[in-house]
Each structure stands twice: as structure tokens, then as C-alpha cells.
């Protein structure tokens, strides 16, 4: 039996190398090469047409940009005014922060206006149904699929022609044409490329859920973030019920746009006035408290800065900050 040849794939750029090295020869990243089996040649998957349409720039510019509202003003703000047909959005965040809950609420709202398909590789259809019932969602028109096969996903999408597609998550998806395991660099790169191509050809808005590493980055090759149209991150403070969703990349809107949500028993609720969340209310002026205005994306926010002065017990006074980087304060 012939020995299987191994290659080394960079987790940052997806480049391949025949032997291991401390530095990736393509992107220059250090300690980023992982052992992997060579990728087999991928055949044409369902959902692709062989025709290539050519259009002039004038014809393309004359077409009106169509945006679909998600039913949540804060989410529409982060996306740049709504969902663009044919766009691909990658959403990352810590486990349990509310990514699946947000997308399930969004799909339930959008299903009244266009066909929606929710594909889950981490839960069963019954579990998704129980969560929707707990959140009080009424979405009889939304289709559910519990599968981790890319071929089955594209076959269902071609048959049902959804206007919006959610894949939860991209790390659980795998193509039968590849030898590597789900979640590997090769699987994430190729599955992401096929989904992007499907979205562009069918004008279906695709949302991908991505796991994050302990450093806070989306797991998998960085080329995935380059392929998609928008990259959103969920953020929160430990012990806080508030969730912040921030756009770090958006081809159809403003980057660094911020949306604020509050987690409740009925799911994520919009916080339409975030300034009230960051400002304390006092009946009279309080020493050591000042309100400042900062800009996040296209929205100004009011923030309260509090300073407390105490008697120093040591020889040298020390400045300590909460919520602000220590080096920046110094």
C-alpha cells in the first residue's frame, strides 16, 4: 500500500507547502503550518451554471440596489441598511453569546417576505424548533435542515431557491470530495468558496456562523474573511446582558458600525438608545463624573467617565483604569 503523501497548510492564508517550516512561505506567518492530507480534485457541485454572463459597467450601475430588512433596526444598521441580495456575511463570537439566537430571530422575521433556509450542523431540527418555541417565534415558512454535507446543502438550496440561507456553522460543514476532516483549513476554505459562488450566482443572501479561537479570531484560514462581503463580531462584557455586534468589514456599508442588543428570556432585544445604557442618572452634579461624546460608526454615543481619587498608601501614586487600556491611560 502506497504511503499517503502529506502537505502542510497555512491556517492564515491557506497556502500549501510540501514540507514543514517555521514560517509560511506565502504570507510570512510564523508557526501557522498544519499537517494535512492533499486535497483531491473537486468536481462541479450542484447549483452551478456553466454560463458566464458578461455585463458592461453602465448596465450594472443602472441596476437598483435592493436591500431586505432583517426586522431589527440595530442589525440593519450594522449591515449598512439591510441585507443585500447575493451577499455573504460571516458572524463570529464566543460560544453562547447569541449568534444562533440572533440569526434564528432574523430568519423568522424575513420568512414572511421571502423563502428562508436554516441549515444547522450542531443541533437537530427538533432542538432548533424548541428554541424557536421558547423565543415565541412564528415562522411557518422557514425551512430547517440538519446536515453537515456541502453537497446535500447545495442540492436543497437549488431545489428550494431560498432568498436567505444560514449555515450554522461553517466549521461543521464538509465536502465529500475532500479527504480532510470537518473544520480543517482545506474544508473551511473550499466550503466557503462554494457557498460564496452559489450566493453570487443565485442572488441568495448567505450568513455563515464562525467559531472563534482563544485569541478572539475566527477559526480557520484568514482567506475566509477575504472571500465574504461582511465580517461581524459579537462582543460582551462578562456578566453583562448587553451584546455588541460590530462590523469589522463591510463592502456594502460602513465598517466599525455598532449595534447594541440586550439578552432576555425571549431572545435578543434591540437597544435603540445605547447612550442611556452608558450614562448614570444623578439628581445633582457629582464630583468625579463627566459625560463625553464619542463616535462609533455613523452614530454618536454618550459615555460617562468616572474618576475616583483615594489616599495613596505607598511611596508612588498609581493610576488604575477599568474599561480602558492601562498603557493608553499612562
N, C-alpha and C positions, 0 to 999 in steps of 0.2 A: 504494500500500500504506500503510495507516494506521500511524502511528508507535506503537510499543509504549509504553504508559504505565508508568512506574516508580514504585515506592514504596520507602520506607526503613523497615527493620525493625530494632527494637532487639534486640541479641543477648542482653541480660539478661532482659527481661520479655516480648519477643515483640510489643510494641506496634508499630503501623504509623503512619507519618506521610507525608503527600503530598510533603513536601519535606525536604531535609536540614537538620539543626540540630545545634549543638554539644552540646545536652543533650536527652535523651529527654523528651518532654512527659508521659509516663505515669509512669515510675519515677524520673526525675531523674538517671539515669546520664549521665556525660559521655563523648563520643566513642564511643558504642555503636551508632549508626545505620549500617546497611549497606544498600547499594543492592540491590534485589531486584525481581523481576517480581511483579505482583499474583497472588494465589492464586486459582485457579479454584474454582468451587463443587464440593465433594466429594460424590459420590453415595454411597449406602449401600453399604458394603463387605460382603463375605460374613462370616458369623459373628454377625450382629446379629439379634436378635429384636425385632419391633415391640411386643411386650407389655411393659408396665411393671407389675411386681408391687409392691403396697403391703403392708407388714407393720407391725404395731404394735411398739412398743419392748419390750413384755413378751414377745412371741413371739421377737423377735431375741435378747433377753437369755437366754432359756431354752435356746437352742441351744448345744451344747458346742463349745468352740474346738478344732479339730483341727489338730495340728501334725505335720509329717512330718520325720523326722530325715534329715539330709544324709549321715549316715555318718561325719561328722567332728565331734567334740565341740567343738573350738575354733570351727568355723563355726556350729554350733548355738548356742553361747554368744553370738556376735555378733548373730545373728538374733533372740535372745530366747528360745531353747529349741527352735528348729526352724523349718521353713518353714510359713507359714500359707497355707492354700488361698485362691486369689484375690488374693494379694498381688503387688506389683510391686516388685522390688529393682533399684536402679541401682548398678553397681560400676564405679569409676574407679581409674586408676592409671597410672604411667609405662609406656611401651612395654617389653615384655619382662619385666615384673615378676612375671607368673604368673597373670593374670586368666583367660585361656582354659584354662590348665592346671588351676586350681582348679575351674572350672565343669565341665570335662570329667570330672574325678575325681568331683565331686559327682553329676553325671548318671549316671555309670556305676554308682555305689552305689545311687542311687534307682531305677534302671531295673528292678531286681529286684522292686520293690514296686508300681510304677505306670508307665504308659507315659510316655516322655520323648521330647522332640523338640529336637534341637540344630540351630539354624539359623546358618550362618556366611556372611558376606558378604565375608570377607577371605581365606579359604582354600578349597581344593577339598575334596570329600568324601574323596578319596584322602589328602590331607595330614592331615586330622583322623584318619583311620584309622591312618596311620603314627605319629602322635603317641600315639594310644591304645595301639598295639602297643609302642612304646618305653617307655611307662609301665607296661606289664603289666596293662592294664585289660581285663576281660572283661565286655562289655556288649552281648550279642547282641540284647537287647530295645530298645535305644535307636535311634531313627531319626535320620538325618542328612539335612540339606537345605542345599545351597549355592545361595543365591539372594539377590538384593537387592530383590526386588519385594514390597511390602507385600501386594498382592492375592494373590500366589501363596502367601505365608507364611500368611495367614489362611485361604485355601482348604484348604491341607494341614492346618492346625490343626483346622478344622471337621470334616474328614473323619476324622482320626486320633484326635481328642479326647484330647490329652496331658494328664497331670496336672502336668507341669512343662515349661516352654519356656524355652530360652536363645536370645537374639538377640545375636550377636557380629559386628558391633557396631551400635548404633543410628545411628551416623554413616554407615554404608554403606547403610542402608535408604532406600528411596524409594517414593513412591506415584505411580502413573501419572496420577493426577488432577491433580497439581501440576506447574507448569511449571519450578520451581526445581530446581537440581542437588542430588544427594545430599549430605548434610552441612550444607545451608543451614539457617537458622533456621526457615523455614517447614516444611521436610521433617521436621526433628527434632521440632518441636512437634506436627505433625499425626500423624506415625507413632507418636510416644509416646502421644498421646491415644487413638488407635485401639487400641493394644496394652493400655493401661490399661482401656479399656472392654471389650475382649474378656476380660481376666483377671477382671473383676468379674462378667461375665455367665456365664462358663463355670467359675468356681472353679479356674482354672488358675494355678499359681504361675509368674510370668514373671520372668526375670532378664535385665536389659539391661546390656551392656558399653558403657562410655562412654570415649571418648578424653579426654585432659586437655591443657590448654594449657600454655604455658611457665610460667605463674603457678601451675600446680598445680590449677586448677579444671577441672571437666568441661566440655568444649567444647559449645557450643550455648546455647540460651536457658536462663536460670535457672528458667523456668517448668517445665522438665522435672523438676527436683529437687522442685518443689512438687507435681507430679502423682503421683509414685511414693510408695510407702509407706516405703521404706527407702533410704538412701544410704550406701554403704560405700566407703571409700578404702583402697587398698593403699599401704603406706609401707615404705621400707627405707633403710638407710644404704649409701652407695656402697661396693662391695667386700664387703659382708656377705651371707651366705647366708640370713639371717633375714628373714622378711617379717611385717609387722604389718598386720592388717586391722582398721580402726576404723569403727564406726558413728557417723556424724555426724547421722543422722536415722533414727528407727525408731518407727513407730506401734504396733508390737506388742512392743516391748521397751525396754531401757534404752539411751539414747544414750550415746556415748563408751565403749561396751563395746569391749574389745580382745581380739583373737585372735592368737596367735603361731604361725607356721609356719616351717619350715626347708626350703630348696630343696635337693633331692638329685637324683641321676641318675634316680630313679624317681618324680619329681614332688615335690609339697609334702607334707611330713610334719608332723604336729602336734607342738607343744612343750607338753606338759601341765604342766610345771613351769618357767615362764619365769623365776622367781627364780634358778634355778641358772645361767641364761644371763647374768644381770646382776651376779652376785656372784663375786668371785675367792676361791679357797680358799688359805689360808695355814696352815702348821703352828703358827705362833705369832703373837701380836699384831704388827701392822705399823704404824709411825708414819705418820700422814697418811691413814689409811684408816678409814672409818666406814660402817656399814650402816644405811640408813634404810628405813622402810616408807612406801610411797605407795599410793594407791588409784586404780585405773583401772577405771571402770565399777563392777561388783559384785565385783571381785577385788582383794585386796591383793597388792602386789608388793614384794619386797625388792630394793633397789638399793644399789650400793656407790659412795660418793663418795670420790674420791682427791684429795688436795691436796699439791702439791709446792712447796716454798719454796727459792728459789735466791738467790744474792747478786746484788743489783742493780748493773748497770754504769753506769746513768745517774744523774741527779740526783733523779728522781722514780720511786718504785716503781710497778709496773703489775700489775694483776690480769688474767689471761688465762684464759678458760674454754673447755672443749671439751664440746659437747653441751648447753650452757646459753647462753641469750641474754646477750650482753655487757651490755646495758643493765639487764637484770634482776639480773645479778650486782652491778653498781655500785650 
